[in-house]
């Protein structure tokens, strides 16, 4: 019996000595928020979120309720739950459009999407498009913020991946003789990107795709539109494509005539 009593006493003693006193605060919401901050700093994310949820459910009109929303998004980001973090930051941005940390929130939205980018361009790049949109919004509103330089660098990284993918898709259609789709993709590249080498490649392939389709109207239009931009080598290819287009159109016209007469 004495042994059991001693064990219980020692257990209570160690539990009491190891427990952490609650932080000071003028309200329970403030105490809970400080507890959440401390737990987050120690990597105890689930307990931190528990405290934040209590603030939001029991003290929704508290000064710390807004802070709890943002800290919750930060925890999701640190847990690398980037899709959930993006959603949480976007909700915060929409509900608090004049918040003093809006530049930080915009940056974190963009970062949440950026961190979802795949390693290679042959996978879904939707997060890249989203990241670019939010980085650009950040630069438009807070172009001189501490986040601006990083935003510009990461826009370029996203755009490079997207350019690689668009060229890969366009070239695939071209090489497999799906010239309608190739023409559409090369036109999309020319409408979207300013990279000089990519544009020269796309101008050449756009004319060749139109030529293979025997579409004289498109051939003349694209020739006229991009002739001045094309370098000397590409211009020679364009001239050749225009002649090819004439030949294919003549063949197509002959087939149509024969079909109508038959």
Secondary structure, DSSP 8 states (H G I E B T S, - for coil): -HHHHHHHHHHHHHHHHHS------SSHHHHHHHHHHHHHHTT-HHHHHHHHHHHHHH-TTSHHHHHHHHHHHHHHHHTT-HHHHHHHHHHHHHH-TT-TTHHHHHHHHHHHHHTT--SSTTS--HHHHHHHHHHHHHHHH-TTSTTHHHHHHHHHHHHHHHHHHHHHHHHHHHHTT-HHHHHHHHHHHHHH---HHHHHHHHHHHHHHHHHTT-HHHHHHHHHHHTTTS-HHHHHHHHHHHHHHHHHHHHHHHHHHHHHH-
